[in-house]
Amino acid sequence: MAIETTVDSPKRNLKDLFNDYLELTKPKVVALLVLTAVVGMILATPKDPSIGLVFWSILGIGFLSSAAAAINHIVDYQIDAKMARTHNRPLAKGRVAMKNAGIFAFILALVGFAALALFVNMITAWLTLAGLLGYAVFYTMYLKRATPQNIVIGGLAGAIPPLLGWTAMTGEIHGHALLLVIIVFIWTPPHFWALAIHRRDDYAKVNMPMLPVTHGIEFTKNAIFMYTVLLTVVCLLPYLVGMSGVIYLVVSFVLNIWFLWYAWKLKFAPRESTAWDMFKFSIWHLMVIFVVLIIDHFWLINPL
């Protein structure tokens, strides 16, 4: 596939070029990762955290996460070009040169690591870099193509931002931060497998060993249901260990029952759009869970 002939042309609209490079960073995914990191920052500090420390932490974690996303685009551009969901991505369509995308990813990673190393602490810098390598190298280059458990094993890289936020504020790994990591880790398979069911034919077309392709849709529905049950239990842990209060308990319980309802419907009474609807709901589920953790935290500190 020739992708270097018309890419990054100076005649292109600057806004369109900016949007293409922004798309390389997967901004919606990175925004959710950064949100979970910010929750880790807030929960790690009994009082309001330092604004400067939060700024450099967000910048570093965000830039390294964006670099990992850009590397994912680079590695997967040939697969992306064949799949309906991804065929219009900048590299798949040849709107950005591979070399330029690589330089872009390197600069993001360098700036992100330097920000964390110079203005935050080294443990956060190295852990965030490890997350980049886990996602961009171990998951994208190997696991994604090697095993239907790719999203389970590789999901750890996407689950560590709450830990990164915590270490950014304290310089140490804490059990409460690991609970937040576990929540994201258990949430990831039902979230992604719902999408994989919806796009099963796409993955089969490019010989990607996603669970619905290798083990069938019914098997995947069972796995989704079991992981969603496990997620409901895991989400109780912050309350049970005294990390959060009643506000979190009630809201998370309602959200998890709602998630379970989607999993039940997907297994026993699916419609054509059920898997896609569950995937979209799962994003809101995680986002609200972590926002409520912040609300609950400040309520416990300053109750009315």
N, C-alpha and C positions, 0 to 999 in steps of 0.2 A: 504494500500500500504506500503510495507516494504522498507524504504529508508535508513536505518542506517547500512546495512550489508557491503557494499563495499565503503562507502563514505569516503572522505578525507584520503585515504590509503597512508601510507608513501611510498609505492612502486610506487605511481603515479608520473608521470613526473611533476617536479616543475613548469614548464612553463604552463602545462595544468591546474594545480591547481590554479595558479595565474590567468589564463584567466577565470576560473570558478568564482572566487571571484570578478574579475573585472566585469564580466557579471552581477553579482548580483546588481551592482551599476547602471546599465543601462547607460553606459558612454556616448552614443550619445545623449540621452535625457538630461542628466546632463550638457553636454557641451553646448547645446542650452540654457538651463536655465542660466548657468553661463555667456554666451555671453550677454543675455538680462540684467543680473545684471551689467556686466561691462559697458554696454551702460548707465545704470542709474548712475554709478559712474562717468563716463566721463562728462555726461551732467549736473551733479550736481555741477561741479567745473568749474569756469571760466578759470582757468589755469590748467596745468598738475597736476593731483592728486598725492599725496604721494605714492611712489612705495611700501613702507612698509605697508601702510594702505590698498592699493589695494591687496597686497599679502595675508594679513590675512583675508581680506573680501572674496576673492575668495576661500581661503582654507576653511573658516568656512561655507560659503554658499554651496560650492561644497560638503563638507563632510556631512552636514546635508541633502542635497538633495540626496546624495548617500545612506545615511541611510534610508531615506524614500523609495527609490527604493528597497533596500534589504528587508525591511519589507513587501513591496508589493509582492515580490517573496515568502516570507514565508507564508503570508496569502493565496495567490492564488495558491500554488503549486499543489493542487489537480485538480483545474480547468485547470491550465497550462498543466498538463499531458494529458488532453483530447482534447486539441485544437491543430490543425495543426501548427499554427503560433508559439506556445510557448512550444510544447511538449518536445523540446530538451533543455530547460533551466536547469541549474545545480540542482535545488531542485526537479524539476519534474522528472528528470532522476536519481536522487539519487546520484549525484556525490559530493554533499556537504551535510553534516549533518545539520538537522534543528537547533540543539543546537548551532553548530558552526556558522551558518548563523545569529542566534540571537545575539550571542556574537559580531560578526563582525559588525552588524548594531548598537549595543549599543556603541561600541568603536568609530565608525564613528560619531555617534551623540554626544557623550561626547566630543570628540576632537573638533568637529566643533563648538559646543556651547561654549566651553572654549575659543577657538580662537577668536570668536566674542566678548564674554563677557570681556576678558582680554585685547585684543589689538584693538578692534574696538569701539563698544558701546553697551549698554544693550538693547536699542530699536531695534537694528538690530538683536541681539541675540534672543530676545523674539519673534520678528516677524518671523524670520527664523524657530524657533522651532514651532511656530504656523502653519507655512506652512507645516512642517513635519507631525504634528498631523492632519492637514486638509486632506492631501493626504493619509498618511499611515493608519489613523484610520477612520476619517469621510467618506472619499471617498471609500477607498479599503474595509473596513470592513462593511460599511453600505450602502452608496449611490449606489455603483456599483451593489449591489444586490437588491436594493429597488425600483428604479425608472428609467425610460428611460431618465429622465433629469439629470442623474448622472453626465455626463460630463459637463453639463452647470453649475450646482451648484458647483461640485467639481473642476471645472476648475479654480476657483479663487486661489486655492492653487498653481497651476502651473503658474499662471499669476503674482505672487507677486515679482519674482526676480528683475525686474527693480526698484521697490520700495525699496527692500533690498539694492541694490547698491547705491541708492540715500541716504538712511538714514545712510549707512555706512560712507559716505563722509561728511554728514552734521549734522547727529543726529536729523533730523526733517523730517516730512512727508510734501511733497510739491505737489501742484496740477499738476505740469508737470510730476512728477513721476506717479501719478495716471492715467494720460493720457496713459502712456506707459503700465500700468497694463490693462487698458481697451482694448488696441489694442490686447494684448495677450489673454485676456479673450474672446473677440468676435471672434478671430481667431480660438480658440480651437474647438468649435463645428463643423464647416465645415471640419477642419483638421481631427478630429477623426471620424466623421460620414462617411467620405469617406472610411476610413479603415473599419468601421463597416459594410458598404454595401459590401465591398470586402470580408469580413470574416463573413457575416451574418449567414451562416450555422454553423460555428464554435460556435458563441455565442448562437445560438438556441440549439445546442447540449448540452450545459452546463447550459441551462435555465437562461442565463444572459439577463436581460431586457434592452438590447440596443435598440435604437430607431427603427432600421430596423426590429428587431424581434417583437417588441410590436405594432408598427404602420405601418409596411410595408415599402418597399423600395421606393415607389413613394412618400409617405409622407415625408420620410427622404430626398429625393432629393429636395422637395419643401423647407424644412427647411434649407438645405445646401445653396440653392440659396438665400434665404432671409437673412441668416446670412452673406453671402458673399457680398451682396449689402450693408448691414449695416457696414461691415468691410471697404468697400471702403469709406464710409462717415466718419467713425471714424478715418481712417488713414489721413484724411485731417486736423484733429484738431491740431496736432503739428505745422503745418504751419500757421493755422489761428490764433493761440494764440501767434505767434512769437517765438515759441520754436525752429523751424527749418526754413531753407531757401528753395530756389528754387530747389537746387539739390535734396533734399529729396522729395519735392513736385512732381517733374517730375518722379523720379524713382519709388516712391511708387504708383503713379497713374498708370504707365505702368504695374507694378506688379499686382495691384488690378484688372485692366482690364483683364489681363491674367488669374488671378484667377477666375474672373467672366466668362470668356470664358469656363474654365473647368466646372464651375457649370452649365452653360447653356448646354454644351455638355452632361454632366451627366444626365441632366433632359430631354433633347429633342432628343439627337442623341448619346446615349451611345453605346460603344463597350464593349467587355468583360473586357478590361484592363482599362477603363476610370476611375473608382473609385480609383484603385490602382495608376494610373498615377497622379490623382489629389492629392492623399495623399502625394506622393513623392514630387510633386511640392510645396505643402503647406509648407513643411519643408524649402525648399530653399527660398520660399516667405518670411517667417518670418526672416530667417537668414539674407537675403539681406536687408530687411527693416531696421533692427537694425544696420547692418554694415554701411548703407548709413546715418543713423542718426549720427554716429561717424564722417564720412567723412564730412558731411554737417556742423557739429559742428566746426571742425577745419578749414574748409573753411571760416566760418563766423568770426572766431577769427583772422585768418591770410590769407586773400584773396590775390591772386597773383596780 
